[in-house]
Structure formats: structure tokens, C-alpha cells
């Protein structure tokens, strides 16, 4: 089963020969799939430069029973809100959101029309008369399939990945039946959005994304965080070290803090003044990993004097920590995108992150920061040393420039609008061929 047609119109650094990270990304993603991948360039090739004459409707099937006010829901789903506003800024003529809620309501905010429904969400979507419908999350294939049946033939349907998706071969008859049902349901969308094409590979291998469905590489989210003065940030945050290294992330097996600590420990042989600050939340079920991390730090004379475990920090304070850090490190084995990586890049901290599809995409294959093999402490130490050797104000500006040119909301809005337009064109062409065949 192939990836189908993959329009790489989102990011110029994915075009062969443009950036030093290209071949690494191409090897990582293409080698993982035996699919034939056609590329269809669509560099903002809309009819009117800076304007997309279409109605885009985003759909949220999730339900939060603790929310009583529509504005609370809009603020809780910040990515949904900011993505929609980015589309407006990119020139999409009409942007709407339909979301499940405890009661019916309508809100217009910053040019985006929000419709909330306690039931009949699909009917509310159809009433918007959309050109393209964007379903958030791959976790509602049944409802997405039913929505497709309600939509007009001309309306395009795209589903966006928001993380998850570890596939194992179905062992029992019941699992095989569930897989077959899901495969049928996931045939409904015309296309899918992933932060990196490489993240779609497990879905295609499992037969859940077909060769005729389009996969667009559009980064899942961005951030509105802005950097603060470096010297002030050092004083405000207490982040120190040469280099100063920052971890922001949960303490769980996927993010692999133990491997990161081992890599950092090795780094200190070359950079004895290095120090690491760890910021993390207190999530249910992660206390055991937190205990292991504390034990690992306490029993190492090297780590005990160089690792500061802060725990939770309010989000509005994080800009000071990112702006104070020279390097940002994570050991993730799988990520839909990486919100903390985006925030670090926005503030100029070089990302030293694992060589997984989403991080390859965000760093242009390691063109900023450095990539390392998940679970490999020695390679983590190498990547940290490589990035530490380039810690300069100029390098900090280069990381920020990468964010501003490829990772900010304006860039994502343009990329998404271009993908929508391409998908609408493909859908209408396919419907036209189908009708002419009759």
C-alpha cells in the first residue's frame, strides 16, 4: 500500500538540493516505505496571490463536559483557534469551526465563525456549505466516514494527525475485524495531514491510508511565544551553564529522560561547565519514571551538581527559560509534532532532538541544532557536543530565522491553505471524471 500522491509544496527545504538536511530526511522517510511517491509542486499556486476563495470548516468531535462557556472551549483548544486565525490571515475567504459542546451556540472571533452543537454535529457541518472539511484527529474514523456520506460530492475531506498511531499486526479474529472496519472507515477522506510524510508510513503499512489518498506535510501547530532579552532571562529563570541546556517535557518512557541524562553525563567530560534544567509536569502514571530520574541524578556525582529538577513552571514564564538556554534537548521516540521544540526554536535555543520524522521536518533534517538516534546515550552526547560547539549569538538568530520563515503561524496558515486548495481541485477533478464516465 503506497503513500499516494505527496505534494511537497509546504516547505522549500524539502526540495532536493536546497538544504543540507534533505538527504537525511529523504533516507529516513522514503526508506521506511516501499511506496511510489509522486511529488506535485504547488508553491502557493492559487488563482489570486494571497487570497483563497473557499470555505474551510474545521470539525471537532471531542466533548469536554467540564466546560460551560463557548469562549472557554475556544481558549482550551488553542491550536484549533490559532490554526483557524492563521487561515484568515493567509487569505482564506471564509473559515468556520463546528465543535461538539453541551449546548448550541455561535461565536465570531477574529474573523472565525464558531458553531457549537450538543448533537447533530454532522448536520451543522453540511449547513456551512464547505468547500473543504478538516477533521481534527485520526481517532474518530466512524464519525468521519458518516460525515463523508452527508457531504456533497464536490466537498473535499481531510483528516489531520495529532499524534498516536503505534500499529501491531492484529492477532485475534476480533482484532482483524476491527482493523478491516477501520480500514473501510478511513477510506472516506480524500487526504491526510501529518507534520512529516514519514509519520504516515505506519498508517500506510497497516493498510489504513490508501494509495489514492493524498498525504500533505503540514506542521501540526506553532506558537505565539516571543523571545525575551537573553541576559534578563538568565537572571529571571536561573538557567545557567556553558552550555545551558533545557528540558521541557513530561517524564515518561516515550520522551526517555534517562537516556538524555546519560548523554548529558557523557557531555560533561568535554564541557565540564555544562548544566541542565529540567521542567516537567506532574501527570498521573508517570511518578515511577520521575522516581527513576531522581534516583539517577542523586547517585551520580556529575549529575547531582549539574542537573536542576524544577518540575512545573507556569506557561507564561517559559519564554524566559527558553531564551536563557543555549540548547534544548528531548529524547522522544515518537511525536506528532513537538510543542516544546517549537517554543524553543521561537526563542532561539538550538534543538538537540531525536532523529524521528516530525523532528527531522521541524529542524530541516538537522540544519538547525542536531539530531540523534532515539535511545542512544552516546549519540545524544555527540549531538549535544556538536550543537554546543556552535553556541553563538549568530546561531541563536539562525534558529529564530528558521522558526520565522518555516514554523510560525503565518507559514503554517499559508501551507494549510495551499493544501486545501490542492485537495479541492483534486476532489472536483475526480468527481468530474466519475460523472463523465456515466
C-alpha positions as CSV (number, residue, x, y, z in Angstrom):
1,X,0.0,0.0,0.0
2,X,1.5,3.3,-1.0
3,X,1.6,6.8,0.3
4,X,-0.2,8.0,-2.8
5,X,0.5,11.5,-4.0
6,X,2.5,13.6,-1.7
7,X,2.5,17.3,-2.6
8,X,5.7,18.8,-1.1
9,X,4.6,22.4,-1.6
10,X,4.8,23.2,2.1
11,X,8.5,23.7,2.7
12,X,11.2,24.7,0.3
13,X,13.8,22.7,2.3
14,X,12.1,19.5,1.2
15,X,13.1,20.2,-2.4
16,X,16.2,18.3,-3.4
17,X,19.4,20.2,-3.1
18,X,18.0,23.2,-1.2
19,X,19.1,22.4,2.4
20,X,21.8,20.3,4.0
21,X,19.2,18.1,5.8
22,X,17.4,17.0,2.6
23,X,19.2,13.7,2.0
24,X,18.9,12.6,5.7
25,X,15.2,13.3,5.7
26,X,14.7,11.6,2.3
27,X,16.5,8.5,3.5
28,X,14.6,8.4,6.8
29,X,11.1,8.8,5.3
30,X,11.5,7.1,1.9
31,X,13.4,4.2,3.1
32,X,10.6,3.4,5.6
33,X,8.1,2.9,2.8
34,X,8.2,0.9,-0.4
35,X,5.6,3.3,-1.9
36,X,5.9,5.1,-5.1
37,X,5.8,8.8,-4.1
38,X,4.9,11.3,-6.8
39,X,5.6,15.0,-6.0
40,X,3.2,17.7,-7.1
41,X,4.6,21.2,-6.6
42,X,2.0,23.8,-5.6
43,X,4.1,26.7,-4.4
44,X,1.2,28.9,-3.3
45,X,-0.2,28.4,-6.8
46,X,-3.6,29.8,-6.0
47,X,-5.6,31.8,-8.5
48,X,-5.1,35.1,-6.7
49,X,-1.9,35.7,-4.8
50,X,-2.6,36.0,-1.1
51,X,-6.3,35.0,-1.4
52,X,-8.0,31.7,-1.4
53,X,-11.7,31.9,-2.4
54,X,-13.1,28.9,-0.4
55,X,-15.0,28.0,2.7
56,X,-12.9,25.8,5.2
57,X,-14.7,24.2,8.1
58,X,-12.8,22.6,10.9
59,X,-14.6,19.9,12.9
60,X,-14.1,18.7,16.5
61,X,-15.9,15.7,17.7
62,X,-14.4,15.7,21.2
63,X,-16.5,16.6,24.1
64,X,-15.4,18.4,27.3
65,X,-18.1,18.1,30.0
66,X,-16.4,20.4,32.4
67,X,-16.7,23.5,30.1
68,X,-19.8,25.6,30.3
69,X,-18.9,28.7,28.2
70,X,-18.1,28.6,24.5
71,X,-15.2,31.1,25.0
72,X,-13.6,28.6,27.4
73,X,-13.7,25.9,24.8
74,X,-12.1,28.2,22.2
75,X,-9.3,29.1,24.6
76,X,-8.7,25.5,25.7
77,X,-8.3,24.3,22.1
78,X,-5.7,26.9,21.4
79,X,-4.2,25.1,18.4
80,X,-7.7,24.9,16.7
81,X,-8.2,28.6,17.4
82,X,-4.8,29.7,16.2
83,X,-4.8,27.5,13.1
84,X,-8.2,29.0,12.1
85,X,-6.9,32.5,12.6
86,X,-3.8,31.7,10.6
87,X,-6.1,30.7,7.7
88,X,-7.8,34.0,7.9
89,X,-4.5,35.8,7.9
90,X,-3.4,33.7,4.9
91,X,-6.3,34.9,2.9
92,X,-8.9,32.1,3.1
93,X,-12.2,33.9,2.3
94,X,-14.3,32.1,5.0
95,X,-13.2,30.0,8.0
96,X,-15.6,28.2,10.3
97,X,-15.3,25.8,13.2
98,X,-18.0,23.3,14.2
99,X,-17.4,21.6,17.5
100,X,-19.4,19.5,19.9
101,X,-20.5,21.3,23.1
102,X,-23.0,20.9,25.9
103,X,-25.4,23.5,24.3
104,X,-25.9,25.2,20.9
105,X,-24.1,28.5,20.5
106,X,-22.5,30.7,17.9
107,X,-19.5,32.9,18.3
108,X,-17.4,35.0,15.9
109,X,-13.9,35.8,17.0
110,X,-11.1,37.4,14.9
111,X,-12.8,36.5,11.6
112,X,-13.6,32.9,12.5
113,X,-17.2,31.6,12.8
114,X,-17.6,29.1,15.6
115,X,-20.7,26.9,15.7
116,X,-21.3,24.7,18.8
117,X,-23.8,21.8,18.8
118,X,-24.8,19.4,21.5
119,X,-25.8,16.9,18.8
120,X,-26.1,16.6,15.0
121,X,-22.6,17.9,14.5
122,X,-22.5,16.5,11.0
123,X,-25.7,18.3,10.0
124,X,-24.1,21.6,11.3
125,X,-21.1,21.0,9.1
126,X,-23.2,20.4,6.0
127,X,-25.1,23.6,6.7
128,X,-21.9,25.6,6.4
129,X,-21.7,24.6,2.7
130,X,-18.0,24.0,2.9
131,X,-15.5,23.6,0.0
132,X,-13.2,21.6,2.3
133,X,-13.8,20.0,5.7
134,X,-10.9,19.4,8.1
135,X,-11.4,16.8,10.8
136,X,-9.0,17.0,13.7
137,X,-7.6,13.7,14.8
138,X,-7.5,10.2,13.4
139,X,-9.4,8.8,16.4
140,X,-12.9,9.2,15.0
141,X,-12.9,7.2,11.8
142,X,-16.6,6.1,12.1
143,X,-17.9,9.6,12.5
144,X,-15.6,10.8,9.7
145,X,-17.0,8.1,7.4
146,X,-20.6,9.1,8.3
147,X,-19.7,12.8,7.7
148,X,-18.4,12.0,4.3
149,X,-21.7,10.3,3.4
150,X,-23.6,13.5,4.4
151,X,-21.3,15.9,2.5
152,X,-21.9,17.0,-1.1
153,X,-19.8,15.2,-3.7
154,X,-17.8,18.3,-4.5
155,X,-16.7,18.9,-0.9
156,X,-13.2,17.7,-0.1
157,X,-12.4,16.0,3.2
158,X,-9.1,16.0,5.0
159,X,-8.1,14.5,8.4
160,X,-5.2,15.8,10.4
161,X,-2.9,13.7,12.6
162,X,-2.4,14.9,16.2
163,X,-0.2,12.1,17.5
164,X,-0.5,8.5,18.3
165,X,-0.7,5.5,16.0
166,X,1.5,2.6,17.0
167,X,0.5,-0.4,15.0
168,X,0.9,-4.1,15.7
169,X,-0.3,-6.9,13.5
170,X,-3.8,-8.0,14.5
171,X,-3.5,-11.3,16.3
172,X,-7.1,-12.4,17.0
173,X,-10.1,-12.6,14.7
174,X,-11.8,-9.7,16.6
175,X,-8.7,-7.5,16.1
176,X,-8.7,-8.4,12.4
177,X,-12.3,-7.5,12.1
178,X,-11.8,-4.1,13.8
179,X,-8.8,-3.4,11.6
180,X,-11.0,-4.1,8.5
181,X,-13.8,-1.9,9.7
182,X,-11.3,0.9,10.4
183,X,-9.7,0.5,7.0
184,X,-13.1,0.9,5.4
185,X,-13.9,4.0,7.5
186,X,-10.6,5.6,6.8
187,X,-11.2,5.3,3.0
188,X,-13.6,8.2,3.3
189,X,-11.1,11.2,3.4
190,X,-9.6,12.5,0.3
191,X,-6.3,13.2,2.1
192,X,-4.5,13.5,5.4
193,X,-2.2,16.0,7.0
194,X,0.9,14.9,9.0
195,X,3.7,17.1,10.4
196,X,6.0,14.9,8.3
197,X,5.3,12.4,5.5
198,X,7.3,9.9,7.5
199,X,4.7,9.8,10.2
200,X,2.2,8.5,7.7
201,X,4.2,5.4,6.9
202,X,2.9,3.2,9.7
203,X,-0.7,4.0,8.6
204,X,0.0,3.0,5.0
205,X,1.8,-0.1,6.1
206,X,-1.2,-1.1,8.1
207,X,-3.4,-0.5,5.0
208,X,-5.3,2.3,6.7
209,X,-4.2,5.0,4.2
210,X,-4.7,4.0,0.6
211,X,-2.6,4.8,-2.5
212,X,-5.2,7.2,-3.9
213,X,-5.3,9.3,-0.8
214,X,-3.1,12.4,-0.6
215,X,-0.7,13.0,2.2
216,X,0.3,16.6,2.9
217,X,3.2,17.5,5.2
218,X,1.9,20.5,7.2
219,X,3.3,21.1,10.6
220,X,0.6,20.4,13.2
221,X,0.9,23.6,15.3
222,X,3.0,26.6,16.1
223,X,3.4,29.0,19.0
224,X,2.9,32.7,19.6
225,X,5.7,32.8,22.1
226,X,8.3,35.5,21.6
227,X,11.9,35.6,23.0
228,X,13.0,37.9,25.8
229,X,16.4,39.5,26.4
230,X,19.0,36.8,27.0
231,X,20.7,38.4,30.0
232,X,17.4,39.2,31.7
233,X,16.2,35.7,31.0
234,X,19.3,34.1,32.7
235,X,18.6,36.2,35.8
236,X,14.9,35.6,35.8
237,X,15.0,31.9,35.2
238,X,18.1,30.9,37.0
239,X,19.1,28.9,33.9
240,X,22.9,28.6,33.9
241,X,25.7,26.6,32.4
242,X,28.2,26.6,29.5
243,X,26.3,25.4,27.6
244,X,23.0,25.9,29.4
245,X,20.7,23.0,28.5
246,X,17.0,22.9,28.9
247,X,14.5,20.0,29.1
248,X,10.8,20.8,28.9
249,X,8.6,17.7,28.7
250,X,6.8,15.0,30.6
251,X,8.9,12.4,32.4
252,X,7.7,9.2,30.6
253,X,9.2,6.4,28.6
254,X,8.5,7.9,25.3
255,X,10.4,11.1,26.0
256,X,13.2,9.0,27.6
257,X,14.7,11.3,30.2
258,X,17.1,8.6,31.4
259,X,18.8,8.3,28.1
260,X,19.1,12.1,27.9
261,X,20.7,12.2,31.4
262,X,23.2,9.6,30.4
263,X,24.0,11.6,27.3
264,X,24.4,14.8,29.3
265,X,26.6,13.0,31.8
266,X,29.0,12.0,28.9
267,X,28.9,15.5,27.6
268,X,30.4,16.9,30.8
269,X,33.7,15.2,30.1
270,X,34.2,17.7,27.2
271,X,32.1,20.5,28.6
272,X,32.6,20.5,32.4
273,X,30.7,23.7,32.9
274,X,27.6,22.4,31.2
275,X,24.4,22.4,33.3
276,X,20.8,21.2,32.6
277,X,17.5,22.5,33.9
278,X,14.5,20.1,33.7
279,X,10.9,21.4,33.6
280,X,8.1,18.8,33.7
281,X,4.5,18.3,34.7
282,X,3.1,16.0,37.3
283,X,1.0,13.6,35.2
284,X,-0.9,10.5,36.5
285,X,1.0,7.3,35.9
286,X,4.4,9.0,35.5
287,X,5.5,9.1,39.1
288,X,7.6,5.9,38.7
289,X,9.7,7.4,35.9
290,X,10.1,10.6,37.9
291,X,11.4,8.5,40.8
292,X,13.9,6.8,38.5
293,X,15.1,10.1,37.1
294,X,15.6,11.5,40.6
295,X,17.5,8.3,41.7
296,X,19.7,8.6,38.6
297,X,20.5,12.2,39.3
298,X,21.1,11.6,43.1
299,X,23.5,8.6,42.6
300,X,25.7,10.4,40.0
301,X,28.2,12.9,41.4
302,X,28.3,14.5,38.0
303,X,24.5,14.9,37.6
304,X,23.9,15.8,41.2
305,X,25.7,19.1,40.9
306,X,24.7,19.9,37.3
307,X,21.0,19.0,36.9
308,X,18.3,21.2,38.4
309,X,14.9,19.5,38.5
310,X,12.3,22.3,38.7
311,X,9.1,20.5,38.0
312,X,6.1,22.5,36.8
313,X,6.5,26.1,35.6
314,X,3.6,28.3,34.6
315,X,3.5,28.6,30.8
316,X,3.7,32.4,30.8
317,X,7.2,32.1,32.4
318,X,8.6,29.7,29.9
319,X,9.8,32.3,27.4
320,X,12.5,33.3,30.0
321,X,13.7,29.7,30.3
322,X,13.9,29.1,26.5
323,X,15.5,32.5,26.0
324,X,18.1,31.7,28.7
325,X,19.0,28.3,27.3
326,X,21.7,27.6,24.7
327,X,20.4,24.2,23.8
328,X,17.0,22.4,24.1
329,X,17.0,18.6,24.5
330,X,14.4,15.9,24.2
331,X,14.7,12.1,23.8
332,X,11.3,11.3,22.2
333,X,10.7,8.1,20.4
334,X,7.5,9.3,18.7
335,X,5.9,12.7,18.5
336,X,3.0,14.2,16.4
337,X,5.0,17.4,16.2
338,X,6.5,18.9,19.4
339,X,5.1,22.0,21.0
340,X,8.2,22.5,23.3
341,X,10.5,22.2,20.3
342,X,8.6,24.9,18.5
343,X,8.7,27.2,21.6
344,X,12.5,26.6,21.9
345,X,13.1,27.5,18.3
346,X,11.0,30.6,18.6
347,X,13.3,31.8,21.4
348,X,16.5,30.7,19.7
349,X,17.5,27.7,21.8
350,X,19.1,25.1,19.4
351,X,17.1,21.9,19.3
352,X,19.1,18.8,20.1
353,X,16.3,16.2,19.5
354,X,15.9,12.7,18.3
355,X,16.0,11.7,14.6
356,X,12.3,11.0,14.2
357,X,10.1,12.2,11.3
358,X,8.5,15.2,13.0
359,X,11.7,16.5,14.4
360,X,13.5,16.0,11.1
361,X,10.8,18.0,9.5
362,X,11.0,20.8,12.0
363,X,14.8,21.1,12.0
364,X,15.2,20.7,8.2
365,X,17.0,17.4,8.8
366,X,19.3,18.8,11.5
367,X,20.1,22.0,9.6
368,X,19.5,23.7,13.0
369,X,20.5,22.1,16.2
370,X,21.5,18.4,16.0
371,X,19.7,15.1,15.6
372,X,20.5,11.9,17.4
373,X,19.3,8.3,17.5
374,X,16.5,7.6,20.0
375,X,17.6,5.5,23.0
376,X,21.3,6.0,22.2
377,X,23.1,7.9,25.0
378,X,26.4,8.0,23.2
379,X,24.8,9.6,20.2
380,X,22.9,12.0,22.4
381,X,26.3,13.2,23.9
382,X,27.7,13.6,20.4
383,X,24.7,15.7,19.2
384,X,24.9,17.9,22.4
385,X,28.6,18.4,21.8
386,X,28.1,19.2,18.2
387,X,25.4,21.8,19.0
388,X,27.5,23.2,21.9
389,X,30.4,23.9,19.6
390,X,28.1,26.3,17.7
391,X,26.7,28.3,20.6
392,X,26.9,32.0,19.4
393,X,24.5,34.9,19.1
394,X,24.6,34.3,15.3
395,X,23.5,30.7,15.7
396,X,20.7,31.8,18.0
397,X,19.5,34.2,15.3
398,X,19.7,31.4,12.7
399,X,17.4,29.2,14.8
400,X,14.9,32.1,15.2
401,X,15.1,32.8,11.5
402,X,14.2,29.1,10.7
403,X,11.2,29.5,13.0
404,X,10.0,32.8,11.4
405,X,10.4,31.5,7.9
406,X,9.0,28.0,8.2
407,X,7.5,27.2,11.6
408,X,5.4,30.2,12.7
409,X,1.6,30.5,12.3
410,X,1.9,32.6,9.2
411,X,3.9,29.9,7.4
412,X,1.5,27.2,8.6
413,X,-1.5,29.1,7.5
414,X,-0.2,29.6,4.0
415,X,0.9,25.9,3.8
416,X,-2.5,24.7,5.0
417,X,-4.4,27.0,2.6
418,X,-2.3,25.7,-0.3
419,X,-3.0,22.1,0.7
420,X,-6.8,22.8,1.0
421,X,-6.9,24.4,-2.5
422,X,-4.9,21.5,-4.0
423,X,-7.3,18.9,-2.3
424,X,-10.4,20.8,-3.5
425,X,-9.0,20.8,-7.1
426,X,-8.3,17.1,-6.9
427,X,-11.7,16.2,-5.5
428,X,-13.6,18.2,-8.1
429,X,-11.5,16.7,-10.9
430,X,-12.2,13.2,-9.6
431,X,-15.9,13.9,-9.3
432,X,-16.0,15.3,-12.8
433,X,-14.3,12.2,-14.2
434,X,-16.7,10.0,-12.3
435,X,-19.7,11.8,-13.7
436,X,-18.4,11.9,-17.2
437,X,-17.9,8.1,-17.1
438,X,-21.6,7.7,-16.6
